[in-house]
Amino acid sequence: MKELESKIRNVSVTHDRLTLELADGRMISAPLDFYPTLKKASPSERSVFEVYPRSIHWPLLDVDLGVEGVLAGARELNCYACKTGDG
């Protein structure tokens, strides 16, 4: 996969979905059920994130997701989701 193709241009997080827009125009969307820490977090916790060319970091939640993992359909294991936000 070419580096430009998998660079993240934009990120959107709703109450039930994570959506990435990539530099090549693709939109990748996954249910938050794939990422229990994000799903359990409050909307305000989910809204604070940093976008890097190939990953997203939620500093309040100590969560990092790489674009390759999202593209591959990788999921966070439930045992890692210790956060109990009100979201």
Residue pairs with C-beta under 8 A, 6 or more apart in sequence:
1 68
4 23
4 24
5 22
5 23
5 24
5 26
6 22
6 23
6 54
6 67
6 68
6 71
7 22
7 23
7 53
7 54
7 67
8 20
8 21
8 22
8 23
8 51
8 52
8 53
8 54
8 55
8 56
8 67
9 21
9 22
9 23
10 20
10 21
10 51
11 18
11 19
11 20
11 21
11 49
11 51
11 56
12 18
12 19
12 21
13 19
13 32
13 38
13 46
13 47
13 49
15 32
15 43
15 87
16 31
16 32
16 33
16 39
17 29
17 30
17 31
17 32
18 29
18 30
18 31
18 32
18 34
18 35
18 38
18 65
18 70
19 27
19 28
19 29
19 30
20 27
20 28
20 29
20 56
20 67
20 70
21 27
22 28
22 67
28 67
28 70
28 71
30 70
30 73
32 38
32 39
33 39
34 73
34 74
34 75
34 76
35 63
35 65
35 75
35 76
36 76
36 78
36 80
36 81
37 61
37 63
37 76
37 80
37 81
37 82
37 83
38 46
38 58
38 61
38 63
39 81
39 87
40 81
40 83
40 84
40 85
40 87
41 58
41 60
41 61
41 83
41 85
41 87
42 85
42 86
42 87
43 87
45 58
45 60
45 61
45 83
45 85
45 87
46 58
46 61
46 87
48 58
48 59
48 60
49 56
49 57
49 58
49 59
50 56
50 57
50 58
50 59
54 66
54 67
54 68
55 64
55 65
55 66
55 67
56 64
56 65
57 63
57 64
58 64
61 83
63 76
